[in-house]
Amino acid sequence: MTDTHPDLPPAHALRPSACLSWLAHGWRLFLRDPARWAVIALIFVLILAALGFVPLVGWAFSLVGLPVLTAGLLMVADDAAAGRAVRIDGLFDGLRRDAGKHVMVGICYLVGGLLSAFIAAAIGGSAALTGALIGPLAAAGLTAGGVMIASIVFMALWIGLMMALWYAPALVVFHQAEPVAALRHSARACLHNLPVFFVLALCLYVLGWLAMLPAGLGMLVLVPVVAGAQHAAYLETFGNRPALPPPNESV
């Protein structure tokens, strides 16, 4: 695979079942200190929920805040994997190291989501308008078809967006990558190993539903497991990470 970002590590080819070992890695990290991990997950969920309740723009704040908090989760997972203590305040390490870059990744994620929704809405709306101009019977058929195509297009664009986001926080944390470069490199790495991420998406879909069954309490386990899985995915895809720079203690 030709790498458009020579300063970033190339992605290795992975076996389709690799995601299962990533999730197992996340589970093992969770078991090292489940109480603190559960507290971290609770704070993570509450922060995103609180951001989401901000009138009118809460959903946007949540999208921007997600990569910032994900970076913190990755650093907590990295500490746990190295045998260091699980730090509850480690969730905020994304604000201590390269905070501006993490926020910019979140802004790119937000813009990508808005563009995806706009493109899907334009497809559905144009189909409905064309049908209305032709006649009522055509309008019903074209509207239904337009909605279906718009949904497929939106889903495809959103999957691409999630691929861009999967490795981006880790590339910023461990390689100090620029936000756009990290997102592009992440998307290319995921496309390079598309079968792996198809299996991963299925696993996370099932686990997400299971986590929501006991009044959502399963999220206190799923969030740490996914953080550990992202950490393992980064290491297996790109190899050993370089040493982290010292944090900015002023934050």
Protein Blocks (a to p, Z undefined) as FASTA:
>chain_A
ZZfblkbccdddddfklmmmmmmmmmmmmmmommlmmmmmmmmmmmmmmmmmpghjlmmm
mmmmmmmmmmmmmmmmmmmmnopacdfklmmmmmmgoklmmmmmmmmmmmmmmmmmmmmm
mmmmmmmmmmmmnomklmmmmmmmmmmmmmmmmmmmmmmmmmmmmmmmmmmmmnopafkl
mmmmmmmmmmmmmmmmmmmmmmmmmmmmmmmmngolmmmmmmmmmmmmmmmmmmmmnopa
dddddddfkZZ
